[in-house]
Amino acid sequence: MKKSLKEIHEYWKKNSYPETYRVATDRSIFLLNYIQNYIQGNQRILEIGCNVGRNLYHLFDNDYRQLTGIEISQEAVEQLYKNYPQLAENTDIIHAPAESVLKHMAKDHYDLVFTMAVLEHIHPDSEWLFDHIARVTKSYLITLEAEKYENWRIFPRNYREIFENLGFEQVEESTGESVKLSNYTLRIFKKRNPDTISKNL
């Protein structure tokens, strides 16, 4: 049964499972190994849908300091402050739906934007969000998403097709099989030509 955008938002506000998410550290290490190949510690990084902050913590613990996270769940944000106080003190954590935040962010503000199992939950009514992700990304974009699986809260998409149409070139592709994410595809994009990004923004 199809759900509305509001219903999807309400679900994730109440069902972020931060304690379960926090213990899957192998996934953060998997992601970190890729990020270190492209981004230095003094560059700006944004995670969309940071949950309890596990990925950001691994970046912070490896000397990345210009970090921002967006998270819709109040419970997840509270657990972030509880479990990673030093990260919280030194990171810009924005508690809000991505739809209400990204459209107000400056163009080319982040050297890297990344998502892990978040874009797959973006409701079809919010697909305009991809234009803003492209707009705020200065250099690199990483997506680790389920692209083929589908249910009432997972919407399958080909992110290579989406972001190459928004001015990016895919430079690397892998699967998450090694961290028990066999249905997930990791894609790394480099911004190619800002002039190809939607003129409607």
N, C-alpha and C positions, 0 to 999 in steps of 0.2 A: 504494500500500500504506500502510495506516494505521500511524503510529508512536506509541509510548507517550510519556507526559510525560517520562520519564527519557531516552528517545532524543532527543527534541527539545532538552532541556537540554544533553545531551552534544554534539549537533551545534553549537549556538551557542557552547559553550565553546571549541570547536576551529576554528570557521569564521566568525569575526567580520570578517575582512578589514579590519583597521583602517587600513592604508595606502591602500587603495582608497577607503574611507569618508572618510578625511581630506581628500581633494582635491576633493570635491564641495561646494565652499564656496558655490556659488550657492543650494543648498538651505537652508543656514543663514541666508543673507541673506534669502531668501524668507520663512522662518519669523520671523526677527527683525523684519521690517517689520510683521508682525501683532502680535507680542508688545508692541512699543513703543506700540501703540494702546491697550493695556489695563493694562500693568504698569509700575511705576516701579522705578528701580534699587535702592531700599532694601527691596523686597518679596521674600519668600521664593519661590524657584522650584525645582521638582524635575523633572528629566528621567528618565524610566524607560527604560532601555536607551540609555545615553549613548555607547556604543562608545568611540571614541578621544577623545571630548570636543569634537568640532568645533562642535556647536551651542552647548555651554556656553562655549567659547572666544569665539565671536562675541558672546554675551551679556556675558561678562566684559570684552571689549574695548570694549563700549559702556556700561561703568560699572554693570553689574549685579553685585552683590557677595554676595548671599545665595543661593548656588547649591548644589544637591545633585544628584549623579548616581548612578544605580544601574546596574551593568553586570555581566553574568554571565561575561564572557570575561577571563581573566587577561592574555592577550596584549594585548587592547585597553586594559586599565588600565595595563599597563606602557608601552604606546606613548603613552598620555595623559600620563603623568609625563615621558616623554622629550621629546615634542613641545611640550607646553604646561606647562612647569614652574611658571610663575607662577600659572596657573589651578589646577594641582594643589595648590600650597601654600596657596591661599586658598579651596578648594572642598572640600566633604565628598563624597568619592568612595567609594561603598560597593560592594565587589566581592562580589556574591552574586546568586542568582536573585531576581527581584522577589517571588516567592511567599513567600520566607523573610524579607523585609524589611518590606513594606508593612503587614502585619498587626500589626506592633509599633510603627508610627508613630502619633503623636498625632492626634486628630481636628482637622480644620480647621487643620493646621499650615502648609500651603503656600498662598500667595496664587495661585500658578499651578502646575499640573502639566501636563506636555506629553509627547507621544510622537511619534516619527517612524519609521514602518515597524517597529513593535515589537509593538503589540497584535495585529496580524495573525498573529503567531507564537505567541500564547498558546494553549496546548493546551486543548481543550474541558474537560478535567478541572480546569483552573485558572480557569474563568470566574468563580469566586467572587472573584477578584482585582479585578474591576470594582467590586464593592461597597466594597472598601478604597480603591481610587482615589478613588471618590466621597467616602468618609469623610475622607480626609486633605486633600482639596481645600477650601480656604476660599472662593475666589472664582471663579477661571477654570480651565477645562480645555481644552486644545487637542489634537486628534488629527489626524495626517496619516497615513492608513492606506489600504492597498488593501482595499476593501470587497467587491469582487465576484470578483476573481481567486482561484483555488484550486489548491493542489497539496499535497503531503504535509506541508509545513511552513508553509503559509499557510491560515488558516481565515477565510473570508469572514463578515463581520458588518456589520450596520447600527449604527454607533456612535451615531447620533442616537437611535434607538429604545432602545438600551441605557441611555444616560446620561440621557435625558429621563425614563426610568422610575426613575432613581436620584436625582431631585431637581434636575436641571439643565434649563436652557432654552437651546436653540441660538440664538446671536445672529448667527452669520456662517457662511457656507459658501463654499468655493471648490475649485478643482482644482489639482493640481500640474503642470499641463501646461506652464507657463512654465519649469519646471526639470526637464523631461523625466520627470515623474511623472504622465503622463496618466491612468493607472489609479488614481490616488490621490485621496482626498477629504480636504480640510482642513475641520475643523469646530471652531468656537469655542463653548464652552458657558459660561454663567454659572450659578452655584449659586443655586437658586431657594428651596428650603425644606428645611433640614436634617432636618426631622421625617419627610420622605418616604423617607429613606435606610433601607436594610434594618435591621430591628430585631434581626437575628440576629448582628450583629457585637459 
